[in-house]
Amino acid sequence: MSATPAGEPKPVIPALEPCYSWTRDLSYPLVRVTAGGMLLVHGIAKLTDNSIEIFAATVLARRGIEPALPLAYAVWMIETVGAICITVGLFTRFFAVAAGIQFAVITFVAHWSYGFWWNRPGGGWEYPLLWGLLFAAIALRGGGPYSIDRRIGCEL
C-alpha cells in the first residue's frame, strides 16, 4: 500500500516514495524563496545602479505614473523589505498582494502596449504577467508550512 496522501499525485518511481514524502512540503518554500529572492535583486539594483529618484524620473514619470517619487519609494519597499519578508515567510500574504499589484501595473501600464514578446525584442507583457500571477498564487497560499507566519501562528 502506498504512503502517498489522498489528493497527491502518484510517484513517478514508486521505489522513491520515501524521498517523495520527505520532499513533498519543500516545493512550495522553494517557489516562495525563489520569487522573493528574484524580487530582492530588483530592489537592490534600484539603489546600486542609480537611485530611487532617478528611477522615479526615468521610469515612472516618463510613463505618466504619478506621483512618481512616493510611488518609487513604495516600489523599492516592496522589492526590498517585501521581498525579504516573502523569502522568509513573514507577512507573506500582505507583501505578495503588494507585489502582485505592482506587477499588474507593470503589465498593464508599462508593457501592455508592446504586445507579446515576439513583437518587441526587449520583451512584452508576458513576463511581468507571469510574475504577477506567481505572487497572486503566493498570496492565496500564504507562507506555507516552513514560514515565520506559520511559526508565530499569524498568517497575514
Secondary structure, 3 states (H helix, E strand, C coil): CCCCCCCCCCCCCHHHHHHHHHHHHHHHHHHHHHHHHHHHHHHHHHHHCCCHHHHHHHHHHHHCCCCHHHHHHHHHHHHHHHHHHHHHCCCHHHHHHHHHHHHHHHHHHHHHHHCCHHHCCCCCCHHHHHHHHHHHHHHHHCCCCCCHHHHHCCCC
